Amino acid sequence: MSVIYVLLAISICVALVFFVAFVLSVKKGQYDDAYTPSVRMLFEDELVETTSEKNNQSKSQTK
């Protein structure tokens, strides 16, 4: 029975170490995405045109 308590304590310590590592990496900006905004700017016009074309097509089909 005492082995369960030891394993439980070890698993909680390991979980805390991973949680602290995650929090530190978030604070340092490890997960900040610097690439997607620059690429998104290039493709925004295409997305707007396709949605406006679909709206125009649906309006012309309903008339």
PDBQT receptor file of N, H, CA, C and O in Angstrom, charges set to zero:
ATOM      1  N   MET A   1       0.829  -1.199   0.000  1.00  0.00    +0.000 N 
ATOM      2  CA  MET A   1       0.000   0.000   0.000  1.00  0.00    +0.000 C 
ATOM      3  C   MET A   1       0.872   1.262   0.000  1.00  0.00    +0.000 C 
ATOM      4  O   MET A   1       0.498   2.281  -0.580  1.00  0.00    +0.000 OA
ATOM      5  N   SER A   2       2.019   1.186   0.645  1.00  0.00    +0.000 N 
ATOM      6  H   SER A   2       2.323   0.358   1.117  1.00  0.00    +0.000 HD
ATOM      7  CA  SER A   2       2.886   2.356   0.719  1.00  0.00    +0.000 C 
ATOM      8  C   SER A   2       3.490   2.677  -0.651  1.00  0.00    +0.000 C 
ATOM      9  O   SER A   2       3.874   3.820  -0.896  1.00  0.00    +0.000 OA
ATOM     10  N   VAL A   3       3.578   1.698  -1.542  1.00  0.00    +0.000 N 
ATOM     11  H   VAL A   3       3.266   0.769  -1.343  1.00  0.00    +0.000 HD
ATOM     12  CA  VAL A   3       4.109   1.931  -2.885  1.00  0.00    +0.000 C 
ATOM     13  C   VAL A   3       3.181   2.859  -3.663  1.00  0.00    +0.000 C 
ATOM     14  O   VAL A   3       3.641   3.687  -4.449  1.00  0.00    +0.000 OA
ATOM     15  N   ILE A   4       1.896   2.723  -3.447  1.00  0.00    +0.000 N 
ATOM     16  H   ILE A   4       1.523   2.050  -2.808  1.00  0.00    +0.000 HD
ATOM     17  CA  ILE A   4       0.920   3.592  -4.132  1.00  0.00    +0.000 C 
ATOM     18  C   ILE A   4       1.144   5.044  -3.725  1.00  0.00    +0.000 C 
ATOM     19  O   ILE A   4       1.092   5.942  -4.566  1.00  0.00    +0.000 OA
ATOM     20  N   TYR A   5       1.395   5.278  -2.431  1.00  0.00    +0.000 N 
ATOM     21  H   TYR A   5       1.437   4.549  -1.748  1.00  0.00    +0.000 HD
ATOM     22  CA  TYR A   5       1.630   6.644  -1.970  1.00  0.00    +0.000 C 
ATOM     23  C   TYR A   5       2.917   7.220  -2.563  1.00  0.00    +0.000 C 
ATOM     24  O   TYR A   5       2.966   8.398  -2.917  1.00  0.00    +0.000 OA
ATOM     25  N   VAL A   6       3.934   6.408  -2.670  1.00  0.00    +0.000 N 
ATOM     26  H   VAL A   6       3.894   5.451  -2.382  1.00  0.00    +0.000 HD
ATOM     27  CA  VAL A   6       5.197   6.860  -3.259  1.00  0.00    +0.000 C 
ATOM     28  C   VAL A   6       4.999   7.188  -4.731  1.00  0.00    +0.000 C 
ATOM     29  O   VAL A   6       5.450   8.233  -5.201  1.00  0.00    +0.000 OA
ATOM     30  N   LEU A   7       4.327   6.302  -5.461  1.00  0.00    +0.000 N 
ATOM     31  H   LEU A   7       3.961   5.454  -5.079  1.00  0.00    +0.000 HD
ATOM     32  CA  LEU A   7       4.082   6.555  -6.885  1.00  0.00    +0.000 C 
ATOM     33  C   LEU A   7       3.195   7.769  -7.098  1.00  0.00    +0.000 C 
ATOM     34  O   LEU A   7       3.406   8.531  -8.041  1.00  0.00    +0.000 OA
ATOM     35  N   LEU A   8       2.219   7.955  -6.247  1.00  0.00    +0.000 N 
ATOM     36  H   LEU A   8       2.048   7.336  -5.481  1.00  0.00    +0.000 HD
ATOM     37  CA  LEU A   8       1.347   9.125  -6.342  1.00  0.00    +0.000 C 
ATOM     38  C   LEU A   8       2.141  10.411  -6.111  1.00  0.00    +0.000 C 
ATOM     39  O   LEU A   8       1.954  11.390  -6.834  1.00  0.00    +0.000 OA
ATOM     40  N   ALA A   9       3.008  10.417  -5.129  1.00  0.00    +0.000 N 
ATOM     41  H   ALA A   9       3.160   9.622  -4.542  1.00  0.00    +0.000 HD
ATOM     42  CA  ALA A   9       3.831  11.596  -4.848  1.00  0.00    +0.000 C 
ATOM     43  C   ALA A   9       4.779  11.888  -6.014  1.00  0.00    +0.000 C 
ATOM     44  O   ALA A   9       4.956  13.044  -6.401  1.00  0.00    +0.000 OA
ATOM     45  N   ILE A  10       5.379  10.850  -6.565  1.00  0.00    +0.000 N 
ATOM     46  H   ILE A  10       5.235   9.911  -6.251  1.00  0.00    +0.000 HD
ATOM     47  CA  ILE A  10       6.291  11.039  -7.704  1.00  0.00    +0.000 C 
ATOM     48  C   ILE A  10       5.537  11.563  -8.916  1.00  0.00    +0.000 C 
ATOM     49  O   ILE A  10       6.028  12.452  -9.612  1.00  0.00    +0.000 OA
ATOM     50  N   SER A  11       4.362  11.030  -9.175  1.00  0.00    +0.000 N 
ATOM     51  H   SER A  11       3.963  10.308  -8.610  1.00  0.00    +0.000 HD
ATOM     52  CA  SER A  11       3.599  11.486 -10.351  1.00  0.00    +0.000 C 
ATOM     53  C   SER A  11       3.141  12.929 -10.198  1.00  0.00    +0.000 C 
ATOM     54  O   SER A  11       3.110  13.677 -11.176  1.00  0.00    +0.000 OA
ATOM     55  N   ILE A  12       2.786  13.326  -8.980  1.00  0.00    +0.000 N 
ATOM     56  H   ILE A  12       2.812  12.718  -8.186  1.00  0.00    +0.000 HD
ATOM     57  CA  ILE A  12       2.401  14.726  -8.752  1.00  0.00    +0.000 C 
ATOM     58  C   ILE A  12       3.605  15.642  -8.944  1.00  0.00    +0.000 C 
ATOM     59  O   ILE A  12       3.462  16.727  -9.507  1.00  0.00    +0.000 OA
ATOM     60  N   CYS A  13       4.770  15.237  -8.496  1.00  0.00    +0.000 N 
ATOM     61  H   CYS A  13       4.886  14.355  -8.038  1.00  0.00    +0.000 HD
ATOM     62  CA  CYS A  13       5.989  16.040  -8.687  1.00  0.00    +0.000 C 
ATOM     63  C   CYS A  13       6.332  16.182 -10.167  1.00  0.00    +0.000 C 
ATOM     64  O   CYS A  13       6.695  17.268 -10.620  1.00  0.00    +0.000 OA
ATOM     65  N   VAL A  14       6.220  15.096 -10.916  1.00  0.00    +0.000 N 
ATOM     66  H   VAL A  14       5.925  14.214 -10.548  1.00  0.00    +0.000 HD
ATOM     67  CA  VAL A  14       6.499  15.152 -12.354  1.00  0.00    +0.000 C 
ATOM     68  C   VAL A  14       5.489  16.051 -13.055  1.00  0.00    +0.000 C 
ATOM     69  O   VAL A  14       5.857  16.822 -13.941  1.00  0.00    +0.000 OA
ATOM     70  N   ALA A  15       4.219  15.959 -12.667  1.00  0.00    +0.000 N 
ATOM     71  H   ALA A  15       3.920  15.333 -11.948  1.00  0.00    +0.000 HD
ATOM     72  CA  ALA A  15       3.192  16.813 -13.267  1.00  0.00    +0.000 C 
ATOM     73  C   ALA A  15       3.470  18.281 -12.969  1.00  0.00    +0.000 C 
ATOM     74  O   ALA A  15       3.305  19.127 -13.849  1.00  0.00    +0.000 OA
ATOM     75  N   LEU A  16       3.882  18.595 -11.768  1.00  0.00    +0.000 N 
ATOM     76  H   LEU A  16       4.016  17.908 -11.054  1.00  0.00    +0.000 HD
ATOM     77  CA  LEU A  16       4.205  19.979 -11.411  1.00  0.00    +0.000 C 
ATOM     78  C   LEU A  16       5.402  20.498 -12.206  1.00  0.00    +0.000 C 
ATOM     79  O   LEU A  16       5.418  21.660 -12.612  1.00  0.00    +0.000 OA
ATOM     80  N   VAL A  17       6.397  19.648 -12.429  1.00  0.00    +0.000 N 
ATOM     81  H   VAL A  17       6.383  18.704 -12.099  1.00  0.00    +0.000 HD
ATOM     82  CA  VAL A  17       7.564  20.058 -13.220  1.00  0.00    +0.000 C 
ATOM     83  C   VAL A  17       7.142  20.393 -14.648  1.00  0.00    +0.000 C 
ATOM     84  O   VAL A  17       7.572  21.408 -15.197  1.00  0.00    +0.000 OA
ATOM     85  N   PHE A  18       6.305  19.551 -15.254  1.00  0.00    +0.000 N 
ATOM     86  H   PHE A  18       5.956  18.727 -14.808  1.00  0.00    +0.000 HD
ATOM     87  CA  PHE A  18       5.836  19.830 -16.608  1.00  0.00    +0.000 C 
ATOM     88  C   PHE A  18       4.958  21.073 -16.658  1.00  0.00    +0.000 C 
ATOM     89  O   PHE A  18       5.026  21.837 -17.621  1.00  0.00    +0.000 OA
ATOM     90  N   PHE A  19       4.139  21.287 -15.642  1.00  0.00    +0.000 N 
ATOM     91  H   PHE A  19       4.083  20.666 -14.860  1.00  0.00    +0.000 HD
ATOM     92  CA  PHE A  19       3.289  22.477 -15.605  1.00  0.00    +0.000 C 
ATOM     93  C   PHE A  19       4.132  23.746 -15.498  1.00  0.00    +0.000 C 
ATOM     94  O   PHE A  19       3.861  24.730 -16.187  1.00  0.00    +0.000 OA
ATOM     95  N   VAL A  20       5.139  23.727 -14.650  1.00  0.00    +0.000 N 
ATOM     96  H   VAL A  20       5.359  22.928 -14.091  1.00  0.00    +0.000 HD
ATOM     97  CA  VAL A  20       6.022  24.891 -14.514  1.00  0.00    +0.000 C 
ATOM     98  C   VAL A  20       6.778  25.146 -15.817  1.00  0.00    +0.000 C 
ATOM     99  O   VAL A  20       6.944  26.295 -16.224  1.00  0.00    +0.000 OA
ATOM    100  N   ALA A  21       7.234  24.082 -16.468  1.00  0.00    +0.000 N 
ATOM    101  H   ALA A  21       7.099  23.148 -16.137  1.00  0.00    +0.000 HD
ATOM    102  CA  ALA A  21       7.923  24.247 -17.750  1.00  0.00    +0.000 C 
ATOM    103  C   ALA A  21       6.993  24.845 -18.792  1.00  0.00    +0.000 C 
ATOM    104  O   ALA A  21       7.413  25.688 -19.585  1.00  0.00    +0.000 OA
ATOM    105  N   PHE A  22       5.734  24.422 -18.800  1.00  0.00    +0.000 N 
ATOM    106  H   PHE A  22       5.393  23.738 -18.155  1.00  0.00    +0.000 HD
ATOM    107  CA  PHE A  22       4.757  24.975 -19.741  1.00  0.00    +0.000 C 
ATOM    108  C   PHE A  22       4.501  26.448 -19.470  1.00  0.00    +0.000 C 
ATOM    109  O   PHE A  22       4.479  27.251 -20.403  1.00  0.00    +0.000 OA
ATOM    110  N   VAL A  23       4.307  26.817 -18.213  1.00  0.00    +0.000 N 
ATOM    111  H   VAL A  23       4.324  26.165 -17.455  1.00  0.00    +0.000 HD
ATOM    112  CA  VAL A  23       4.045  28.209 -17.865  1.00  0.00    +0.000 C 
ATOM    113  C   VAL A  23       5.241  29.084 -18.237  1.00  0.00    +0.000 C 
ATOM    114  O   VAL A  23       5.060  30.181 -18.764  1.00  0.00    +0.000 OA
ATOM    115  N   LEU A  24       6.440  28.620 -17.972  1.00  0.00    +0.000 N 
ATOM    116  H   LEU A  24       6.587  27.728 -17.543  1.00  0.00    +0.000 HD
ATOM    117  CA  LEU A  24       7.631  29.407 -18.326  1.00  0.00    +0.000 C 
ATOM    118  C   LEU A  24       7.765  29.569 -19.841  1.00  0.00    +0.000 C 
ATOM    119  O   LEU A  24       8.138  30.641 -20.318  1.00  0.00    +0.000 OA
ATOM    120  N   SER A  25       7.467  28.531 -20.586  1.00  0.00    +0.000 N 
ATOM    121  H   SER A  25       7.164  27.660 -20.199  1.00  0.00    +0.000 HD
ATOM    122  CA  SER A  25       7.584  28.641 -22.041  1.00  0.00    +0.000 C 
ATOM    123  C   SER A  25       6.533  29.579 -22.615  1.00  0.00    +0.000 C 
ATOM    124  O   SER A  25       6.797  30.271 -23.597  1.00  0.00    +0.000 OA
ATOM    125  N   VAL A  26       5.350  29.613 -22.020  1.00  0.00    +0.000 N 
ATOM    126  H   VAL A  26       5.136  29.050 -21.222  1.00  0.00    +0.000 HD
ATOM    127  CA  VAL A  26       4.319  30.553 -22.482  1.00  0.00    +0.000 C 
ATOM    128  C   VAL A  26       4.736  31.982 -22.165  1.00  0.00    +0.000 C 
ATOM    129  O   VAL A  26       4.554  32.877 -22.990  1.00  0.00    +0.000 OA
ATOM    130  N   LYS A  27       5.290  32.205 -20.985  1.00  0.00    +0.000 N 
ATOM    131  H   LYS A  27       5.438  31.478 -20.314  1.00  0.00    +0.000 HD
ATOM    132  CA  LYS A  27       5.720  33.550 -20.604  1.00  0.00    +0.000 C 
ATOM    133  C   LYS A  27       6.871  34.050 -21.479  1.00  0.00    +0.000 C 
ATOM    134  O   LYS A  27       6.973  35.247 -21.749  1.00  0.00    +0.000 OA
ATOM    135  N   LYS A  28       7.733  33.136 -21.918  1.00  0.00    +0.000 N 
ATOM    136  H   LYS A  28       7.650  32.164 -21.698  1.00  0.00    +0.000 HD
ATOM    137  CA  LYS A  28       8.861  33.537 -22.763  1.00  0.00    +0.000 C 
ATOM    138  C   LYS A  28       8.451  33.721 -24.219  1.00  0.00    +0.000 C 
ATOM    139  O   LYS A  28       9.250  34.191 -25.029  1.00  0.00    +0.000 OA
ATOM    140  N   GLY A  29       7.215  33.357 -24.564  1.00  0.00    +0.000 N 
ATOM    141  H   GLY A  29       6.565  32.975 -23.906  1.00  0.00    +0.000 HD
ATOM    142  CA  GLY A  29       6.746  33.558 -25.927  1.00  0.00    +0.000 C 
ATOM    143  C   GLY A  29       7.041  32.400 -26.857  1.00  0.00    +0.000 C 
ATOM    144  O   GLY A  29       7.078  32.577 -28.075  1.00  0.00    +0.000 OA
ATOM    145  N   GLN A  30       7.246  31.240 -26.313  1.00  0.00    +0.000 N 
ATOM    146  H   GLN A  30       7.216  31.095 -25.324  1.00  0.00    +0.000 HD
ATOM    147  CA  GLN A  30       7.580  30.081 -27.129  1.00  0.00    +0.000 C 
ATOM    148  C   GLN A  30       6.450  29.731 -28.103  1.00  0.00    +0.000 C 
ATOM    149  O   GLN A  30       6.710  29.252 -29.207  1.00  0.00    +0.000 OA
ATOM    150  N   TYR A  31       5.206  29.967 -27.701  1.00  0.00    +0.000 N 
ATOM    151  H   TYR A  31       4.995  30.356 -26.805  1.00  0.00    +0.000 HD
ATOM    152  CA  TYR A  31       4.069  29.584 -28.525  1.00  0.00    +0.000 C 
ATOM    153  C   TYR A  31       3.501  30.749 -29.331  1.00  0.00    +0.000 C 
ATOM    154  O   TYR A  31       2.460  30.596 -29.969  1.00  0.00    +0.000 OA
ATOM    155  N   ASP A  32       4.151  31.898 -29.317  1.00  0.00    +0.000 N 
ATOM    156  H   ASP A  32       4.996  32.023 -28.798  1.00  0.00    +0.000 HD
ATOM    157  CA  ASP A  32       3.690  33.020 -30.121  1.00  0.00    +0.000 C 
ATOM    158  C   ASP A  32       3.887  32.711 -31.597  1.00  0.00    +0.000 C 
ATOM    159  O   ASP A  32       4.925  32.186 -31.999  1.00  0.00    +0.000 OA
ATOM    160  N   ASP A  33       2.905  33.032 -32.379  1.00  0.00    +0.000 N 
ATOM    161  H   ASP A  33       2.062  33.458 -32.052  1.00  0.00    +0.000 HD
ATOM    162  CA  ASP A  33       2.949  32.740 -33.801  1.00  0.00    +0.000 C 
ATOM    163  C   ASP A  33       3.308  34.015 -34.548  1.00  0.00    +0.000 C 
ATOM    164  O   ASP A  33       2.484  34.922 -34.666  1.00  0.00    +0.000 OA
ATOM    165  N   ALA A  34       4.516  34.088 -35.045  1.00  0.00    +0.000 N 
ATOM    166  H   ALA A  34       5.186  33.351 -34.949  1.00  0.00    +0.000 HD
ATOM    167  CA  ALA A  34       4.966  35.270 -35.766  1.00  0.00    +0.000 C 
ATOM    168  C   ALA A  34       4.856  35.086 -37.275  1.00  0.00    +0.000 C 
ATOM    169  O   ALA A  34       5.009  36.052 -38.024  1.00  0.00    +0.000 OA
ATOM    170  N   TYR A  35       4.596  33.882 -37.728  1.00  0.00    +0.000 N 
ATOM    171  H   TYR A  35       4.471  33.098 -37.120  1.00  0.00    +0.000 HD
ATOM    172  CA  TYR A  35       4.590  33.611 -39.163  1.00  0.00    +0.000 C 
ATOM    173  C   TYR A  35       3.192  33.767 -39.777  1.00  0.00    +0.000 C 
ATOM    174  O   TYR A  35       3.069  34.331 -40.865  1.00  0.00    +0.000 OA
ATOM    175  N   THR A  36       2.171  33.298 -39.132  1.00  0.00    +0.000 N 
ATOM    176  H   THR A  36       2.271  32.840 -38.248  1.00  0.00    +0.000 HD
ATOM    177  CA  THR A  36       0.832  33.279 -39.713  1.00  0.00    +0.000 C 
ATOM    178  C   THR A  36       0.285  34.669 -40.043  1.00  0.00    +0.000 C 
ATOM    179  O   THR A  36      -0.293  34.820 -41.119  1.00  0.00    +0.000 OA
ATOM    180  N   PRO A  37       0.425  35.699 -39.193  1.00  0.00    +0.000 N 
ATOM    181  CA  PRO A  37      -0.120  37.003 -39.571  1.00  0.00    +0.000 C 
ATOM    182  C   PRO A  37       0.469  37.556 -40.873  1.00  0.00    +0.000 C 
ATOM    183  O   PRO A  37      -0.240  38.200 -41.646  1.00  0.00    +0.000 OA
ATOM    184  N   SER A  38       1.741  37.314 -41.115  1.00  0.00    +0.000 N 
ATOM    185  H   SER A  38       2.316  36.791 -40.486  1.00  0.00    +0.000 HD
ATOM    186  CA  SER A  38       2.336  37.831 -42.342  1.00  0.00    +0.000 C 
ATOM    187  C   SER A  38       1.813  37.085 -43.563  1.00  0.00    +0.000 C 
ATOM    188  O   SER A  38       1.678  37.675 -44.635  1.00  0.00    +0.000 OA
ATOM    189  N   VAL A  39       1.522  35.819 -43.418  1.00  0.00    +0.000 N 
ATOM    190  H   VAL A  39       1.631  35.339 -42.548  1.00  0.00    +0.000 HD
ATOM    191  CA  VAL A  39       0.993  35.044 -44.539  1.00  0.00    +0.000 C 
ATOM    192  C   VAL A  39      -0.493  35.327 -44.728  1.00  0.00    +0.000 C 
ATOM    193  O   VAL A  39      -0.978  35.364 -45.859  1.00  0.00    +0.000 OA
ATOM    194  N   ARG A  40      -1.210  35.524 -43.645  1.00  0.00    +0.000 N 
ATOM    195  H   ARG A  40      -0.816  35.494 -42.726  1.00  0.00    +0.000 HD
ATOM    196  CA  ARG A  40      -2.641  35.792 -43.718  1.00  0.00    +0.000 C 
ATOM    197  C   ARG A  40      -2.918  37.066 -44.510  1.00  0.00    +0.000 C 
ATOM    198  O   ARG A  40      -3.911  37.152 -45.231  1.00  0.00    +0.000 OA
ATOM    199  N   MET A  41      -2.032  38.056 -44.372  1.00  0.00    +0.000 N 
ATOM    200  H   MET A  41      -1.224  37.985 -43.786  1.00  0.00    +0.000 HD
ATOM    201  CA  MET A  41      -2.196  39.303 -45.087  1.00  0.00    +0.000 C 
ATOM    202  C   MET A  41      -2.198  39.074 -46.607  1.00  0.00    +0.000 C 
ATOM    203  O   MET A  41      -2.886  39.788 -47.337  1.00  0.00    +0.000 OA
ATOM    204  N   LEU A  42      -1.447  38.100 -47.078  1.00  0.00    +0.000 N 
ATOM    205  H   LEU A  42      -0.888  37.520 -46.485  1.00  0.00    +0.000 HD
ATOM    206  CA  LEU A  42      -1.353  37.845 -48.509  1.00  0.00    +0.000 C 
ATOM    207  C   LEU A  42      -2.610  37.189 -49.066  1.00  0.00    +0.000 C 
ATOM    208  O   LEU A  42      -2.916  37.345 -50.248  1.00  0.00    +0.000 OA
ATOM    209  N   PHE A  43      -3.333  36.466 -48.241  1.00  0.00    +0.000 N 
ATOM    210  H   PHE A  43      -3.085  36.339 -47.281  1.00  0.00    +0.000 HD
ATOM    211  CA  PHE A  43      -4.465  35.698 -48.727  1.00  0.00    +0.000 C 
ATOM    212  C   PHE A  43      -5.822  36.276 -48.333  1.00  0.00    +0.000 C 
ATOM    213  O   PHE A  43      -6.847  35.688 -48.677  1.00  0.00    +0.000 OA
ATOM    214  N   GLU A  44      -5.866  37.399 -47.629  1.00  0.00    +0.000 N 
ATOM    215  H   GLU A  44      -5.033  37.877 -47.349  1.00  0.00    +0.000 HD
ATOM    216  CA  GLU A  44      -7.138  37.972 -47.198  1.00  0.00    +0.000 C 
ATOM    217  C   GLU A  44      -7.986  38.411 -48.384  1.00  0.00    +0.000 C 
ATOM    218  O   GLU A  44      -9.200  38.211 -48.373  1.00  0.00    +0.000 OA
ATOM    219  N   ASP A  45      -7.381  38.997 -49.395  1.00  0.00    +0.000 N 
ATOM    220  H   ASP A  45      -6.395  39.159 -49.404  1.00  0.00    +0.000 HD
ATOM    221  CA  ASP A  45      -8.147  39.473 -50.543  1.00  0.00    +0.000 C 
ATOM    222  C   ASP A  45      -8.834  38.323 -51.259  1.00  0.00    +0.000 C 
ATOM    223  O   ASP A  45      -9.980  38.464 -51.685  1.00  0.00    +0.000 OA
ATOM    224  N   GLU A  46      -8.168  37.203 -51.399  1.00  0.00    +0.000 N 
ATOM    225  H   GLU A  46      -7.236  37.089 -51.053  1.00  0.00    +0.000 HD
ATOM    226  CA  GLU A  46      -8.758  36.056 -52.072  1.00  0.00    +0.000 C 
ATOM    227  C   GLU A  46      -9.959  35.538 -51.295  1.00  0.00    +0.000 C 
ATOM    228  O   GLU A  46     -10.961  35.149 -51.896  1.00  0.00    +0.000 OA
ATOM    229  N   LEU A  47      -9.875  35.528 -49.977  1.00  0.00    +0.000 N 
ATOM    230  H   LEU A  47      -9.061  35.844 -49.489  1.00  0.00    +0.000 HD
ATOM    231  CA  LEU A  47     -10.990  35.047 -49.180  1.00  0.00    +0.000 C 
ATOM    232  C   LEU A  47     -12.184  35.990 -49.282  1.00  0.00    +0.000 C 
ATOM    233  O   LEU A  47     -13.327  35.539 -49.344  1.00  0.00    +0.000 OA
ATOM    234  N   VAL A  48     -11.928  37.287 -49.299  1.00  0.00    +0.000 N 
ATOM    235  H   VAL A  48     -10.999  37.654 -49.248  1.00  0.00    +0.000 HD
ATOM    236  CA  VAL A  48     -13.008  38.252 -49.394  1.00  0.00    +0.000 C 
ATOM    237  C   VAL A  48     -13.673  38.161 -50.767  1.00  0.00    +0.000 C 
ATOM    238  O   VAL A  48     -14.897  38.243 -50.870  1.00  0.00    +0.000 OA
ATOM    239  N   GLU A  49     -12.874  37.992 -51.818  1.00  0.00    +0.000 N 
ATOM    240  H   GLU A  49     -11.880  37.925 -51.734  1.00  0.00    +0.000 HD
ATOM    241  CA  GLU A  49     -13.439  37.902 -53.158  1.00  0.00    +0.000 C 
ATOM    242  C   GLU A  49     -14.297  36.650 -53.317  1.00  0.00    +0.000 C 
ATOM    243  O   GLU A  49     -15.364  36.715 -53.929  1.00  0.00    +0.000 OA
ATOM    244  N   THR A  50     -13.867  35.546 -52.796  1.00  0.00    +0.000 N 
ATOM    245  H   THR A  50     -13.000  35.493 -52.300  1.00  0.00    +0.000 HD
ATOM    246  CA  THR A  50     -14.637  34.318 -52.962  1.00  0.00    +0.000 C 
ATOM    247  C   THR A  50     -15.949  34.388 -52.200  1.00  0.00    +0.000 C 
ATOM    248  O   THR A  50     -16.968  33.887 -52.678  1.00  0.00    +0.000 OA
ATOM    249  N   THR A  51     -15.942  35.000 -51.023  1.00  0.00    +0.000 N 
ATOM    250  H   THR A  51     -15.115  35.407 -50.635  1.00  0.00    +0.000 HD
ATOM    251  CA  THR A  51     -17.199  35.095 -50.281  1.00  0.00    +0.000 C 
ATOM    252  C   THR A  51     -18.141  36.089 -50.935  1.00  0.00    +0.000 C 
ATOM    253  O   THR A  51     -19.351  35.865 -50.950  1.00  0.00    +0.000 OA
ATOM    254  N   SER A  52     -17.615  37.183 -51.478  1.00  0.00    +0.000 N 
ATOM    255  H   SER A  52     -16.632  37.364 -51.466  1.00  0.00    +0.000 HD
ATOM    256  CA  SER A  52     -18.493  38.145 -52.146  1.00  0.00    +0.000 C 
ATOM    257  C   SER A  52     -19.017  37.568 -53.464  1.00  0.00    +0.000 C 
ATOM    258  O   SER A  52     -20.148  37.853 -53.857  1.00  0.00    +0.000 OA
ATOM    259  N   GLU A  53     -18.201  36.758 -54.146  1.00  0.00    +0.000 N 
ATOM    260  H   GLU A  53     -17.282  36.526 -53.826  1.00  0.00    +0.000 HD
ATOM    261  CA  GLU A  53     -18.681  36.119 -55.373  1.00  0.00    +0.000 C 
ATOM    262  C   GLU A  53     -19.779  35.118 -55.069  1.00  0.00    +0.000 C 
ATOM    263  O   GLU A  53     -20.750  35.020 -55.820  1.00  0.00    +0.000 OA
ATOM    264  N   LYS A  54     -19.644  34.386 -53.997  1.00  0.00    +0.000 N 
ATOM    265  H   LYS A  54     -18.856  34.466 -53.387  1.00  0.00    +0.000 HD
ATOM    266  CA  LYS A  54     -20.678  33.425 -53.616  1.00  0.00    +0.000 C 
ATOM    267  C   LYS A  54     -21.968  34.138 -53.263  1.00  0.00    +0.000 C 
ATOM    268  O   LYS A  54     -23.054  33.671 -53.607  1.00  0.00    +0.000 OA
ATOM    269  N   ASN A  55     -21.856  35.278 -52.574  1.00  0.00    +0.000 N 
ATOM    270  H   ASN A  55     -20.974  35.658 -52.295  1.00  0.00    +0.000 HD
ATOM    271  CA  ASN A  55     -23.050  36.042 -52.219  1.00  0.00    +0.000 C 
ATOM    272  C   ASN A  55     -23.732  36.578 -53.470  1.00  0.00    +0.000 C 
ATOM    273  O   ASN A  55     -24.959  36.562 -53.565  1.00  0.00    +0.000 OA
ATOM    274  N   ASN A  56     -22.946  37.050 -54.425  1.00  0.00    +0.000 N 
ATOM    275  H   ASN A  56     -21.949  37.063 -54.347  1.00  0.00    +0.000 HD
ATOM    276  CA  ASN A  56     -23.523  37.571 -55.664  1.00  0.00    +0.000 C 
ATOM    277  C   ASN A  56     -24.187  36.458 -56.456  1.00  0.00    +0.000 C 
ATOM    278  O   ASN A  56     -25.246  36.669 -57.048  1.00  0.00    +0.000 OA
ATOM    279  N   GLN A  57     -23.585  35.281 -56.478  1.00  0.00    +0.000 N 
ATOM    280  H   GLN A  57     -22.725  35.110 -55.998  1.00  0.00    +0.000 HD
ATOM    281  CA  GLN A  57     -24.167  34.158 -57.204  1.00  0.00    +0.000 C 
ATOM    282  C   GLN A  57     -25.466  33.707 -56.555  1.00  0.00    +0.000 C 
ATOM    283  O   GLN A  57     -26.432  33.391 -57.249  1.00  0.00    +0.000 OA
ATOM    284  N   SER A  58     -25.494  33.675 -55.248  1.00  0.00    +0.000 N 
ATOM    285  H   SER A  58     -24.709  33.932 -54.684  1.00  0.00    +0.000 HD
ATOM    286  CA  SER A  58     -26.715  33.231 -54.569  1.00  0.00    +0.000 C 
ATOM    287  C   SER A  58     -27.832  34.256 -54.750  1.00  0.00    +0.000 C 
ATOM    288  O   SER A  58     -29.003  33.886 -54.838  1.00  0.00    +0.000 OA
ATOM    289  N   LYS A  59     -27.483  35.535 -54.806  1.00  0.00    +0.000 N 
ATOM    290  H   LYS A  59     -26.532  35.836 -54.735  1.00  0.00    +0.000 HD
ATOM    291  CA  LYS A  59     -28.499  36.570 -55.029  1.00  0.00    +0.000 C 
ATOM    292  C   LYS A  59     -29.053  36.478 -56.437  1.00  0.00    +0.000 C 
ATOM    293  O   LYS A  59     -30.254  36.653 -56.642  1.00  0.00    +0.000 OA
ATOM    294  N   SER A  60     -28.178  36.201 -57.427  1.00  0.00    +0.000 N 
ATOM    295  H   SER A  60     -27.202  36.059 -57.260  1.00  0.00    +0.000 HD
ATOM    296  CA  SER A  60     -28.640  36.134 -58.804  1.00  0.00    +0.000 C 
ATOM    297  C   SER A  60     -29.478  34.866 -59.031  1.00  0.00    +0.000 C 
ATOM    298  O   SER A  60     -30.366  34.870 -59.884  1.00  0.00    +0.000 OA
ATOM    299  N   GLN A  61     -29.218  33.810 -58.304  1.00  0.00    +0.000 N 
ATOM    300  H   GLN A  61     -28.496  33.807 -57.612  1.00  0.00    +0.000 HD
ATOM    301  CA  GLN A  61     -29.992  32.573 -58.459  1.00  0.00    +0.000 C 
ATOM    302  C   GLN A  61     -31.367  32.689 -57.819  1.00  0.00    +0.000 C 
ATOM    303  O   GLN A  61     -32.304  32.019 -58.252  1.00  0.00    +0.000 OA
ATOM    304  N   THR A  62     -31.505  33.522 -56.804  1.00  0.00    +0.000 N 
ATOM    305  H   THR A  62     -30.743  34.066 -56.452  1.00  0.00    +0.000 HD
ATOM    306  CA  THR A  62     -32.795  33.655 -56.143  1.00  0.00    +0.000 C 
ATOM    307  C   THR A  62     -33.734  34.554 -56.918  1.00  0.00    +0.000 C 
ATOM    308  O   THR A  62     -34.945  34.495 -56.700  1.00  0.00    +0.000 OA
ATOM    309  N   LYS A  63     -33.227  35.382 -57.813  1.00  0.00    +0.000 N 
ATOM    310  H   LYS A  63     -32.244  35.430 -57.990  1.00  0.00    +0.000 HD
ATOM    311  CA  LYS A  63     -34.088  36.311 -58.567  1.00  0.00    +0.000 C 
ATOM    312  C   LYS A  63     -34.795  35.648 -59.675  1.00  0.00    +0.000 C 
ATOM    313  O   LYS A  63     -35.554  36.294 -60.398  1.00  0.00    +0.000 OA
TER     314      LYS A  63
